[in-house]
């Protein structure tokens, strides 16, 4: 039986969803056959746009950049953790990951852990920001199991901040009130799980914004081998890059 390839990559389009504060995505013609004899597209996007990988440098300037990681970190046999059915902003604990981590340990070195939350169904909606996320303890359990590459069908492995009210005046007022009553509140979101996973010995990798993983879950349940490739653009000294994420079933 021939292997089946499954694309796990969101299309890159103008004004596609991005993490709050990241550069907006814009695709527009730079050259056209009508004026230059060829079609060439101009791209404006961030290193974390769409389906992408994070390198350790994403959270710490002393950690490896994307081009400092071995290619083996971006491909391997995959084990899926079925986390569907969780509530918005639910915490993914070590207990929820235990069955998948046991399989990952049995699979051996180079195994990619895929977190199937089902949140890809919310892509392009406000609900996409309210995805489940790893607790620091869950991230530590992943590293302890020997997993260096983790992928998720959501915006982040850490909680994504609520963007708050759309009215800038209301947002500014709420921010002032927060600063007044809780001066120790951090301006930046917590990236605790990122720091644990990316800070693994040798440098870890996180793939985010994967598409629907249901087909992969079905293959795993049927006993078919699942492998995944997450090869990024070869950006120099980068914190991450878009990828063409592809799974191989069978």
C-alpha positions as CSV (number, residue, x, y, z in Angstrom):
1,X,0.0,0.0,0.0
2,X,1.4,3.4,-1.1
3,X,2.0,6.0,1.6
4,X,-0.3,9.0,1.8
5,X,0.9,12.5,2.1
6,X,-1.2,15.0,4.1
7,X,-0.6,18.7,4.0
8,X,-0.7,20.3,7.4
9,X,0.0,23.9,6.3
10,X,-2.3,26.8,6.3
11,X,-2.4,28.8,3.0
12,X,-0.4,32.0,3.1
13,X,-2.7,34.9,2.1
14,X,-3.0,38.6,2.6
15,X,-4.4,39.6,6.0
16,X,-4.2,36.0,7.3
17,X,-4.4,35.5,11.0
18,X,-1.3,36.2,13.0
19,X,-0.3,36.3,16.6
20,X,-1.3,39.6,18.2
21,X,1.3,42.2,17.5
22,X,3.1,40.2,14.7
23,X,3.6,41.8,11.3
24,X,0.6,41.7,9.0
25,X,0.8,39.5,5.9
26,X,0.7,41.1,2.5
27,X,1.1,39.4,-0.9
28,X,1.1,41.6,-4.0
29,X,2.4,41.5,-7.5
30,X,6.0,42.9,-7.9
31,X,6.2,42.1,-11.6
32,X,3.6,40.9,-14.1
33,X,3.7,39.4,-17.5
34,X,1.9,42.4,-18.9
35,X,4.7,44.8,-17.8
36,X,7.8,42.7,-17.3
37,X,7.2,39.4,-19.1
38,X,7.1,37.4,-15.9
39,X,5.0,37.1,-12.8
40,X,6.8,37.7,-9.5
41,X,5.1,38.0,-6.1
42,X,6.3,40.4,-3.4
43,X,5.9,39.0,0.1
44,X,5.6,40.9,3.5
45,X,5.3,38.6,6.5
46,X,6.9,37.8,9.8
47,X,9.1,34.8,10.8
48,X,6.1,33.5,12.8
49,X,3.5,33.9,10.1
50,X,1.1,31.0,9.3
51,X,2.3,27.5,9.9
52,X,5.8,27.9,11.2
53,X,8.5,26.7,13.6
54,X,10.1,28.4,16.6
55,X,13.8,28.1,17.2
56,X,15.3,28.5,20.7
57,X,16.4,32.0,19.8
58,X,12.8,33.0,19.7
59,X,12.8,33.4,23.5
60,X,16.4,33.8,24.4
61,X,19.2,35.5,22.4
62,X,21.8,33.2,23.9
63,X,20.1,30.1,22.6
64,X,20.5,28.6,19.1
65,X,19.1,30.3,16.0
66,X,17.2,28.5,13.3
67,X,20.3,27.8,11.2
68,X,22.1,26.4,14.2
69,X,19.8,23.4,14.5
70,X,20.3,20.1,12.7
71,X,17.9,19.2,10.0
72,X,16.9,16.1,11.9
73,X,15.1,18.3,14.4
74,X,12.5,19.1,11.7
75,X,11.4,15.6,10.8
76,X,10.7,12.2,12.3
77,X,8.2,9.6,13.3
78,X,5.1,11.3,14.9
79,X,3.1,10.5,18.0
80,X,-0.2,12.3,18.5
81,X,-1.8,13.3,21.8
82,X,-5.6,13.4,21.4
83,X,-6.6,16.6,23.3
84,X,-9.9,17.2,21.5
85,X,-12.9,18.2,23.6
86,X,-11.0,20.5,26.0
87,X,-12.6,23.8,27.0
88,X,-11.3,27.2,25.7
89,X,-8.1,28.1,27.4
90,X,-7.9,24.7,29.1
91,X,-4.6,23.7,30.7
92,X,-2.9,20.7,29.2
93,X,-1.4,18.8,32.1
94,X,1.2,16.0,32.2
95,X,-1.7,13.5,33.0
96,X,-3.4,14.4,29.7
97,X,-0.2,13.8,27.8
98,X,0.8,10.6,29.6
99,X,-0.4,8.0,27.0
100,X,1.3,9.9,24.1
101,X,4.5,10.4,26.0
102,X,4.7,6.7,26.8
103,X,4.4,6.0,23.1
104,X,6.9,8.7,22.3
105,X,9.4,7.1,24.7
106,X,8.9,3.7,23.1
107,X,9.3,5.3,19.6
108,X,12.8,6.5,20.5
109,X,15.0,9.4,19.6
110,X,13.8,11.9,17.0
111,X,10.1,11.4,17.7
112,X,7.8,14.4,17.0
113,X,5.0,15.0,19.4
114,X,1.9,16.5,17.8
115,X,-0.8,18.0,20.1
116,X,-4.2,17.6,18.5
117,X,-6.5,20.1,20.2
118,X,-8.9,20.4,17.3
119,X,-8.5,24.2,17.5
120,X,-7.6,24.4,13.8
121,X,-11.4,24.5,13.2
122,X,-11.4,28.0,14.7
123,X,-8.8,29.3,12.3
124,X,-9.7,32.9,11.1
125,X,-12.1,33.5,14.1
126,X,-11.7,35.2,17.5
127,X,-12.1,31.8,19.1
128,X,-8.7,30.7,17.6
129,X,-7.0,32.8,20.3
130,X,-8.7,30.9,23.2
131,X,-6.9,27.6,22.5
132,X,-5.8,25.1,25.2
133,X,-2.1,25.4,26.2
134,X,0.6,23.5,28.0
135,X,1.3,23.9,31.6
136,X,5.0,24.3,32.4
137,X,4.9,20.9,34.1
138,X,3.5,19.3,30.9
139,X,6.4,20.9,28.9
140,X,8.8,19.5,31.4
141,X,7.3,16.0,31.0
142,X,7.7,16.3,27.3
143,X,11.4,17.1,27.6
144,X,11.9,14.4,30.2
145,X,10.4,11.9,27.7
146,X,13.2,12.8,25.3
147,X,11.0,14.7,22.8
148,X,12.8,17.7,21.2
149,X,10.2,18.6,18.5
150,X,6.6,19.5,19.3
151,X,3.8,20.6,17.0
152,X,0.3,21.9,17.7
153,X,-2.8,22.7,15.7
154,X,-3.2,26.0,17.5
155,X,-1.7,29.5,17.7
156,X,0.8,28.7,20.5
157,X,1.8,26.1,23.1
158,X,1.4,28.9,25.7
159,X,-1.8,30.9,26.4
160,X,-2.4,33.7,23.9
161,X,-3.4,36.9,25.5
162,X,-6.9,38.2,25.1
163,X,-6.7,41.1,22.7
164,X,-9.3,42.9,24.8
165,X,-11.9,45.4,23.5
166,X,-11.7,46.6,20.0
167,X,-12.2,50.3,21.0
168,X,-8.7,51.7,21.6
169,X,-10.0,54.2,24.2
170,X,-11.6,51.4,26.3
171,X,-8.4,49.3,25.9
172,X,-6.2,52.2,27.2
173,X,-8.5,52.8,30.1
174,X,-8.4,49.1,31.1
175,X,-4.6,49.1,30.8
176,X,-4.4,52.1,33.1
177,X,-6.6,50.5,35.7
178,X,-4.5,47.3,35.5
179,X,-1.3,49.2,36.0
180,X,-2.8,51.1,38.9
181,X,-4.2,48.1,40.8
182,X,-1.5,45.5,39.9
183,X,1.8,47.3,39.1
184,X,3.6,44.0,39.0
185,X,1.5,42.8,36.0
186,X,3.9,41.9,33.2
187,X,3.4,43.6,29.8
188,X,4.4,40.5,27.9
189,X,2.6,37.2,27.9
190,X,4.1,34.3,29.7
191,X,6.0,31.9,27.5
192,X,6.8,29.3,30.2
193,X,6.2,26.3,28.0
194,X,8.2,27.8,25.1
195,X,11.1,28.3,27.4
196,X,11.0,24.7,28.7
197,X,10.6,23.1,25.2
198,X,13.0,25.4,23.3
199,X,15.5,25.3,26.2
200,X,15.9,21.5,26.0
201,X,19.4,20.2,25.8
202,X,20.6,20.6,22.2
203,X,17.8,23.0,21.4
204,X,14.1,22.2,20.9
205,X,11.7,23.1,18.1
206,X,8.0,24.1,18.3
207,X,5.7,24.0,15.2
208,X,2.5,26.1,15.5
209,X,-0.6,26.7,13.4
210,X,-0.7,23.2,12.0
211,X,-4.0,22.4,10.2
212,X,-6.6,19.7,11.2
213,X,-4.8,16.6,12.6
214,X,-7.9,14.3,12.5
215,X,-6.6,12.2,9.6
216,X,-3.4,11.6,11.5
217,X,-5.2,10.6,14.7
218,X,-7.3,8.1,12.6
219,X,-4.1,6.7,11.1
220,X,-2.5,6.3,14.5
221,X,-5.6,4.5,15.9
222,X,-5.5,2.2,12.9
223,X,-1.9,1.3,13.6
224,X,-0.4,3.0,10.6
225,X,3.0,4.6,11.0
226,X,2.9,8.4,10.9
227,X,5.9,10.6,10.1
228,X,6.0,14.4,9.7
229,X,8.3,16.9,8.0
230,X,8.5,20.6,9.2
231,X,11.3,22.0,7.2
232,X,11.6,25.8,7.4
233,X,12.9,28.5,5.1
234,X,16.7,28.7,5.4
235,X,16.7,32.1,7.2
236,X,20.0,33.3,8.7
237,X,20.2,34.0,12.4
238,X,16.4,33.7,12.7
239,X,14.0,33.0,15.5
240,X,11.8,30.8,13.3
241,X,10.3,30.6,9.8
242,X,7.3,29.5,7.9
243,X,7.2,25.8,6.9
244,X,5.5,23.5,4.6
245,X,4.3,20.9,7.1
246,X,3.6,17.5,5.6
247,X,2.7,14.2,7.2
248,X,3.4,10.8,5.7
249,X,0.9,8.0,6.6
250,X,1.8,4.4,6.1
